[in-house]
Amino acid sequence: MATVPHLDLAAAQALFDPQPGWLNTASYGLPPRPAVEAVQEALEIWRHGSASWEPWDESTIRARASFARLVGVPVTRVAVGGTVSELMGLVAAALPDGARVVVPEVEFTSNLFPWMVHADRGVEVVTVPTAQLVEAVTPGTSLVAFGVVQSATGEVLPYDDVIAAARAVDALVVADATQAVGWLPVDASQVDALACGGYKWLMSPRGTAFLTVGDRLQERLRPLSAGWYAGADVHSSYYGPPLRLAEDARRFDVSPAWFSWVGTAPALELLEQVGIDAVHDHDVALANRFRAGLGLVPADSAIVSASVPGATERLERAGIRAASRAGSLRVSFHLYSTEADVDAALDALLG
């Protein structure tokens, strides 16, 4: 395994250029300067045609390896794509007719619609409150799909408990870690598949996503979007038969949008250098500072959902960017967030 140099939190924060008051990483993350510079350099090459594309593809290779290390799986278990929903769709297409899928009722639709579109062949999607998810995984369940961190509320689901319940009835486990990887330690080796979009907590351009594929799914999935990039050797897979796909999870790859991946690799490598545990502690401390200011009890999430009358208007007047989800204010804190951001938001809401 590659040795990753360490970077302390303060040094990492110096690599960002946020306008104060960005509290909406749960919508999209801000890029570190090396990622922006890498994309700008690639755009200049594209503008002038001054070099070939192969170095851009090296970014996809680097990002895949970095993501594998972040979630604790071999790089051979990681496929790349553009969106979570397309990657979830691969798994959904592999379900047998009449399968029963259990999903939390307040689940982002990228991890809901891919299952529901198979209703015509008898796939039943059962949605339940998150508090009842574990007990809803009963005999006859084919698959349980859940967000590791709930998008609207920031609730961290009981990862180990859901997995144990699924294993007890021989159900597959599929996790959407888009709101988790980047600030919350996640072990993807424990689930059958884990999908993650890169543009939130991984601080990457929109258009990059990952799928980890476990042993039980490797042979069940059909590479429905197979093309040259899914080939055993991509550079000899440009033309003609026979079918010659990669033996590992690369067979599920979708041809990469180069510039998005150019920006993704430096962002993931920065997270590795800081360490997810350090990012977690920083993000959660800021979230709990905000919660305390509102009179809420501490929690273990970088996302805070709160009901505050007039919150959207108050924050907008103060130049603070947050979100409204499921009828509540949603704020989120990441590597580049500061105590000053928290205090400015509280002043705006409570002043």
N, C-alpha and C positions, 0 to 999 in steps of 0.2 A: 504494500500500500504506500502511496506517495506521502512524503512528509510535508505537512502544511505549515508554513511559518506562522508564528503567532503575531497578532496585532492587537494592541490594547484598545479599549472602547474609545478613548479620547482621540487616538490617532485615526481610528476608523471614522469617527464623526467629522473629522476635519476634511474628509474626502467627499462630503456632501455640500450642496448649495441650496438648502431649503429656504423658501420664504417663510418666515415665522408664522405659526398658526396652522400648519398642515397636520390635521388630526384625522386623516382618512385613508390610511394605508390599507384598510379592509376593502377599499375600492380600487386603489392602485398605489403601488410603492414608488418611492423616488429613487432614481439611479445614483450610484456613486460616480464620481468624476471619471474614473478609469473606464467605466462602461460607456459613458457619453462620448468620451474621447475616441474609444474604439469604434463606435458607430459612425462618428463624424469622419474618421479616417477612411472607413470602408465606403462611405458615401462619396467621398472625394475620388477614391479609386474608381467607383462605378461611374461617376460623372465624366471622368476623363478616359476610362478604359485603359488605365495605366498598369494593370496587373490582372492575373487570372483569378478565378473564384476559389481555388482550392484552399488558400489560407483562411477564407471565411468559414469553410466547412470544418476546419480544425477547431473552431469555437464550439461547434455542436459536439464534437468528441470530448472537448474539455468540460463542457457543461454536463454532459451525461455522466462523466466520471465523478464530477463534483457532487452532483445530486445523489449518485449512488452512495457516496461516502456520508452525505448528510443524513440519509435515511437508513443506513446500515445494511445494504444489500450489495451483492457483486454487480459490477457494471454490466455483466452479461444478462442481468435480469431487468434492465431498464430500456424501455422503448421511448422514442421521442415523437411528439406531434405538435399540433398547433393549439388545440383546445381540450379541455377536460371532457366535454360532451362527446367529441369524436372518439376519444379513447375509451370512455365508458360504453360507447356504442358497440365496440368490439366485444366486450364482455357480455353485454345484453344479447347480442346476436348468437352467442354460444349457449344461451340457456335453452333447455328442452321445452317443447310445447307443454303448457300447463304448469310451468314453474311458479312457485310462490315467492315473492320478493317482499321483504319487510324494510321499510324506510321511515325515518322520522317524518312527522307531518309537516314540520317547518324546515324543509330541506331545499337548498338552492336547486333550481330545476335542471341544471347540468347533471345532477345526480338523481334525477327523478324522471324526466321525460325520456331518457334513453331506455328505461325499463317499461314505461307506460306505452310506448309506441308498439309494443309487441302484444297488446291486448287481443289483436285479431287471431293470434295463435294460442290464446288461452293463458298467457302470462298474467298472473294476478299480482297487483301491487297493493300491499296493505300499508297504510300510513298510520302511525301511532304517535302520541306525545313522546318526547324524548325521555321523559321519566319512566315510560313504560316500554322502552325499546328492548331491554334485556328480557323481560318476561314475555314479550311478544314473539321471541325467537323460539318457536315450539316445533315439535316433530312435524315434518311435512314442509318446513321452510327450506327452500332451495338456496336462497342467498339473502344476506342482510347487507344493505348499503347505507352508509352514514357519513356525514361530515365529521371529521375529527374535532373541529371547532365549528360551532353553528354560526352561520354567516350573519344573521340578523342580531342575535343576542350576545355572541361571544362565548356562549356556554361550551366548556370543554367536556366532551362526552366521555363516559367511562370506557376507554379504549380496551383495556384488558378484560373487563366484564363482558362487553359485547362479543369479543373474540371467544371467550370461554363458553358463552351461551351458544354461539354458532357451532363451535367444535363439538359440543355435547349432542347436537342433532345432525351432525355431518353437513352443515350448511356452509356455503362459500361466504367469505367475508371480503367486501370491497369498500375501501375508504376513499373519501375525497379529502385530501389534506391541503387544499388550496389556502385555507385560512389558518393553517398550522405550521407547515414546514417553513422555516426561516426565523421563527421565534420560539416554537415549542419542540422539544426533542420528540421525535417520532421514529419508531422502529417498524419499518415497512416489511421486515422479514416475517412478522407475525401474521400478516394478512395475505390473502390470495392475490389481491391486486390493490394498488394504491395509485390514485391519479392526483396530479398537482399542477395547477396553472402557475406560470412563472411571474406574472405581472403584478402580484400583490406583495407578499412578504418576502419573495425572492428578488424583488426590486429590479425586475427585468422588463424589457419591452413586451408589449402584448404580442402574442403570436408564438409563444413557446410553452410547452406542457410536457409532462413526463408520466409514464405508466410503468410501475413495477409489476412484474408477472411472476407469480410463484409456481412451484412445481405442479400443483393440481390444475392450474389453468394453462400451462405452457402448450400442451398438446390439444386442448379443447378449443382454443381460439383460432379462428380463421383470419389470416392477414388480409382483410377486405380491401385495404387501400394499398396493397403491395405495388411497388414500382421499383425503379432502379435503385432507390436508396435502401430498399429492404433486401437487396441482393447480397449473396455471400461475399462477393467482392464488388463494391459499388461501381468501381471504374471499369469492370468488365461485364456490367449488367445493363449497358445502355440499349442494346438492340437484340431482338430475336430470342426464340426459345433455345434450349429448354428452360423450364422454371427452375431457378437456382437461388433460392432464398437463404438468408442467414440461418444458422442452426439455433441461435439464441434469440433473445427478445428483440433484437434488431429487425427480425422479420416483420414486426408490427410497426416499424418506423414509417412516418410520413415524410416525404421530401421536405427538408427544412427551408423556412423563410430566412435566408442567410443573415440579413441585417439584424433581425430579432435575436438570433443566436449569438451574433458578434457582441451584442450588449449583455446577453445572459451570462456568458462564461465569466467575465470579470466580477459580476455581481455575486454569483454563487461562491466564487473563490474568496471574495472578501468575507462573506458570512463564515466560511470555514476558518479563515484566519482569526476572526474574532472569537468564534466558538458559539454554538447555539445556546449553551448554558449561560454564558455571559449576556447574550442578547435577551434571553428569556428573563433573566433577573432585572435587567434594565427596563424592558418593556412593561413587565408586570408591576414593578415599583412605581412607574409613572401612572399606570392605570389605577393602582390603588391610591395614589396621591389624589387623583381626580375623584375616585369614589369617596374617599374620606371627605373631600370638600363638599360633596353632595349629601353627606350623611349616610352613605351606603357602607355596608360591611365589606372587608377585603375579599378578593377573589383571586383565582389563579389564571387570569386571562389578560391578554393585551388589548382586548376589545371590551368596551363598556357600553351597555345599553341602559338608558335611563329615561324616565318620563319627566320632562321639565317643560312646563308651559312656556310657549313662545321661544323655545330653544333655537330653532332655525333662524328666526329673525334676529335674535340677540347676537348669535355668533356671526352671522353675515355682517351685521353693522360693525362688529369688531374686527372684521377681516379674517375670521377664523373659518377654515374649511373643514366641515365634518359631513355627516350624512344622516338621513332619516330612513329607518328601516322598520317595517312592521309597526308603524305608528309611534316609534320611540326615537329619541336621539341616539345615534351611534357614533362613538369616537374610538379611535384606535391609535396606538402608540408603537413606534418602532425605533430602530437603531439611531436615527437622526433626530428623534423627538427629544425635547428638553423639559426640565422643570418649569422654565419660563413659559413654554407652550401650555402646560397644564394650568399654571396660575392665570395666564391671560384668558383661557377659556372659562375658568371658574369666575373670574372677575366679570366677564361678559354675562354669564348666566345668573350670577347672584348679586351683582352690583346694582 
